[in-house]
Amino acid sequence: MIGFLKGKVMSIKPTRLILDVSGVGYLVYITVNTFEKIAESEETSLFIYTAVKEDSITLYGFYSESEKEMFELLISVNGIGPKSAQTILSGITVEDLKYAIGSGNILKITSAPGIGRKTAERLLVELKGKIESINTGEAESDSGRIKTEAIAALTTLGYNLKTAEKTVRDILTSSNSISLEELIKRSLGELNR
């Protein structure tokens, strides 16, 4: 099984790339989050999950090991295959998904593409105790928690989920060190313009 690839990026799109490794071009499916991290790179390294079926071998690539581990946990859930897991991780970061599962935030989980309420509930039940093994780094975990709590507060106040997510993400991009209270206050200021 292939577990890691390093090579030259020959062609890249938001959900797949062709990676030249010593003259061999590998088609690797990636998440949008991985795409955003490697889009400008001429060379890259990816952690690989190899999905083997009767009629195909498909490679899924991830920028971080924690994203690959979350992918493997997602496909262990009944009814979620590799394509669905790739779509989920394209719509929500590992840190946000880990926090949402840990805190039982169904609203955040259903915001990921392809996840309905029943699937979100199944994720909560089947992954609740397993996600602790994924190491996303303490700083990322704190920012993910603050981001998720701010979005939850804004949606509780009646704001649209997608609008709240975009506003919070934009503020966090410009201010990397911010408290939850300040983030909510600035978000409300932006949303009430």
C-alpha positions in Angstrom: 0.0 0.0 0.0 1.1 3.5 -0.7 1.3 5.6 2.5 3.2 8.8 1.4 4.1 10.5 -1.9 6.5 13.4 -2.6 6.9 14.8 -6.0 6.3 17.6 -8.6 2.7 18.9 -9.1 1.9 18.3 -12.8 -1.8 19.4 -12.7 -4.0 20.5 -9.8 -7.7 21.1 -9.4 -9.6 21.7 -6.1 -10.4 17.9 -5.7 -7.5 16.2 -7.4 -4.0 16.5 -8.7 -1.5 14.6 -10.7 1.8 14.1 -8.8 5.0 13.2 -10.7 7.1 10.9 -8.5 10.3 9.9 -10.3 8.6 10.0 -13.7 5.4 8.2 -12.7 2.2 10.4 -12.6 -0.1 9.5 -9.8 -3.7 10.7 -9.8 -4.5 11.6 -6.2 -7.9 12.9 -5.0 -7.6 15.6 -2.4 -9.8 17.7 -0.2 -10.4 21.4 -0.8 -8.5 22.1 2.5 -5.4 20.3 1.2 -5.8 22.1 -2.2 -5.7 25.5 -0.4 -2.5 24.6 1.3 -0.7 23.3 -1.8 -2.3 25.2 -4.7 0.8 27.4 -5.3 3.4 24.7 -4.7 5.5 23.2 -7.5 6.4 20.3 -5.3 4.5 18.7 -2.4 4.4 15.8 0.0 1.1 14.1 0.8 0.0 11.4 3.2 -1.9 8.8 1.2 -4.8 6.6 1.8 -5.0 3.7 -0.8 -8.6 2.5 -1.4 -8.6 -0.9 -3.1 -11.8 -2.3 -4.8 -12.2 -5.2 -7.2 -11.9 -3.0 -10.2 -9.8 0.0 -9.1 -7.1 1.4 -6.9 -7.8 5.0 -5.8 -5.4 7.3 -4.0 -6.6 10.0 -1.5 -4.0 12.6 -0.5 -3.8 14.8 2.6 -1.6 17.7 3.6 -1.5 16.7 7.2 -1.5 13.3 9.0 -4.4 14.5 11.2 -6.6 15.0 8.1 -5.7 11.5 6.9 -6.6 10.1 10.4 -9.9 11.9 10.4 -10.6 10.5 6.9 -9.9 7.0 8.1 -12.3 7.5 11.0 -15.0 8.9 8.8 -14.9 5.9 6.4 -15.1 3.5 9.4 -18.7 4.9 9.9 -21.4 2.8 8.3 -22.6 4.5 5.1 -19.7 6.8 4.6 -17.3 5.9 1.8 -14.1 7.6 0.6 -15.8 10.0 -1.7 -18.2 11.1 1.0 -15.4 11.5 3.5 -13.4 13.6 1.0 -16.5 15.8 0.5 -17.0 16.2 4.3 -13.3 17.2 4.8 -13.6 19.6 2.0 -16.3 21.5 3.7 -15.1 21.5 7.3 -11.6 21.5 8.8 -10.3 18.6 10.9 -10.1 20.9 14.0 -13.7 22.1 13.6 -15.0 18.6 12.9 -13.2 17.2 15.9 -14.5 19.9 18.2 -18.1 19.5 16.8 -18.1 15.7 17.3 -16.6 16.1 20.8 -19.1 18.8 21.8 -22.1 17.1 20.1 -22.7 20.1 17.8 -25.0 18.5 15.1 -25.6 21.9 13.5 -21.9 22.3 12.6 -21.6 18.7 11.4 -24.6 19.0 9.1 -23.1 22.2 7.6 -20.6 19.9 5.9 -21.6 19.0 2.3 -23.4 15.6 2.1 -24.1 15.3 5.8 -27.8 15.0 6.8 -29.1 14.9 10.3 -29.1 11.0 10.5 -25.5 10.8 9.2 -24.5 13.5 11.7 -26.1 11.6 14.6 -24.4 8.4 13.4 -21.0 10.2 13.4 -21.6 11.5 16.9 -22.4 8.1 18.2 -19.7 6.1 16.4 -16.8 8.6 16.6 -17.4 10.3 20.0 -14.7 8.3 21.8 -12.4 7.8 18.9 -11.6 11.4 17.8 -9.4 12.0 20.8 -6.6 10.1 19.2 -6.3 12.7 16.4 -3.6 15.2 17.3 -4.3 18.5 15.6 -2.0 20.6 17.8 -3.2 22.6 20.8 -3.1 26.0 19.1 -5.3 24.7 16.2 -7.6 23.1 18.7 -8.1 26.3 20.6 -8.7 28.4 17.5 -11.1 25.7 16.2 -13.0 25.8 19.5 -13.3 29.6 19.4 -14.4 29.6 15.8 -17.0 27.0 16.4 -18.4 28.7 19.6 -18.5 32.1 17.8 -20.5 30.6 14.9 -22.8 28.8 17.3 -23.5 32.0 19.2 -24.2 33.9 15.9 -26.6 31.2 14.6 -28.4 31.1 18.0 -28.9 34.9 17.5 -30.6 34.1 14.2 -27.9 34.7 11.7 -27.5 32.5 8.6 -24.9 29.7 9.2 -23.0 30.3 6.0 -22.9 34.1 6.6 -21.7 33.6 10.1 -19.0 31.1 9.1 -17.7 33.5 6.4 -17.7 36.5 8.8 -15.9 34.6 11.5 -13.4 33.1 9.1 -12.6 36.6 7.6 -12.0 38.1 11.1 -9.8 35.2 12.2 -7.7 35.5 9.0 -6.9 39.2 9.8 -6.6 38.6 13.6 -4.8 35.4 14.6 -4.9 36.0 18.3 -8.4 37.0 19.5 -10.7 36.1 22.4 -14.1 34.5 21.9 -15.8 37.6 23.3 -13.9 40.0 20.9 -14.6 37.7 18.0 -18.3 37.6 18.6 -18.4 41.4 19.1 -16.5 42.1 15.9 -18.6 39.6 14.0 -21.8 41.3 15.2 -20.4 44.6 14.0 -19.7 43.2 10.6 -23.1 41.5 10.3 -25.0 44.6 11.4 -23.5 47.0 8.8 
